[in-house]
């Protein structure tokens, strides 16, 4: 299984209400129809390693698919719409990581 992580560094504007209420429902509607889709989670950064410190990432989104090719096949037809919507909730440059899920419990 592959995890595609979209990380939003704590370096700018991020509208979590819009992200959770508009962007993610549309994203799930589109990508969940794709072959190999297993699920998605969204995390809100609350703090760093030291008590009271700021989180490294203000938000993180993690998609699970069988393969990276499955994700790309689901995402690419909708890339313009989803990426175009980003201006409505953030001005942060995202960090993208593709990982193999080596263990899950």
C-alpha positions in Angstrom: 0.0 0.0 0.0 1.1 3.5 -0.8 0.6 6.7 1.2 0.6 10.0 -0.6 1.2 12.8 2.0 0.4 16.4 1.3 2.1 18.5 4.0 1.4 22.1 4.7 4.3 23.7 6.5 3.4 26.2 9.2 4.5 29.1 7.1 1.4 31.0 5.9 -2.3 31.2 5.6 -4.4 28.1 6.0 -8.2 28.1 6.3 -9.0 24.7 7.9 -12.8 25.3 7.8 -12.7 25.7 4.1 -10.3 22.8 3.7 -12.5 20.4 5.7 -15.8 21.8 4.5 -15.3 22.3 0.8 -11.9 21.1 -0.5 -11.7 17.7 1.1 -15.3 16.6 0.4 -14.8 17.4 -3.3 -11.4 15.8 -3.3 -12.8 12.6 -1.7 -15.7 12.6 -4.1 -13.3 12.6 -7.1 -10.5 10.4 -5.9 -12.5 7.8 -4.1 -13.8 6.6 -7.4 -10.3 5.7 -8.4 -9.0 2.1 -8.6 -7.0 1.2 -5.5 -8.4 3.9 -3.3 -8.2 2.8 0.4 -9.0 6.0 2.3 -7.8 9.4 3.4 -7.1 11.2 6.7 -6.5 14.8 7.5 -4.5 16.0 10.5 -4.4 19.5 12.1 -1.0 20.4 13.6 -1.3 21.4 17.3 2.3 21.7 18.5 5.9 20.8 18.2 8.2 18.6 20.2 8.6 21.2 23.0 5.6 22.2 25.1 4.0 25.3 23.7 6.0 25.3 20.5 4.4 25.7 17.1 3.7 22.7 14.9 6.0 22.0 12.0 2.9 21.4 9.7 -0.3 23.3 10.1 -2.1 20.5 8.3 -1.4 17.1 6.7 -3.5 15.0 4.3 -2.7 11.4 3.7 -4.2 9.4 0.9 -4.0 5.6 0.8 -3.9 3.7 -2.5 -2.8 0.3 -3.6 -0.1 1.8 -5.9 1.3 5.2 -6.8 0.0 4.6 -10.4 -3.5 4.2 -9.0 -3.2 7.5 -7.2 -1.9 9.3 -10.3 -4.7 7.8 -12.4 -7.3 9.0 -9.9 -5.7 12.4 -9.4 -4.5 13.6 -12.8 -7.9 14.0 -14.5 -8.9 16.3 -11.6 -5.5 18.0 -10.9 -6.5 21.4 -12.4 -9.7 21.6 -10.3 -8.1 20.5 -7.1 -4.9 22.5 -7.4 -6.9 25.5 -8.6 -8.9 25.4 -5.4 -5.8 25.7 -3.2 -5.9 29.5 -3.5 -9.2 29.4 -1.6 -7.6 27.9 1.6 -3.9 28.5 1.5 -0.9 30.4 0.2 1.5 27.7 1.5 3.8 25.7 -0.8 3.0 22.1 -0.1 5.5 19.3 0.5 4.5 16.0 -1.2 5.8 12.6 -0.2 5.0 9.2 -1.5 5.7 6.4 1.0 5.3 2.7 1.1 3.3 1.7 4.1 5.7 -0.8 5.6 3.6 -1.6 8.7 0.1 -0.7 9.9 -1.7 -2.1 12.9 
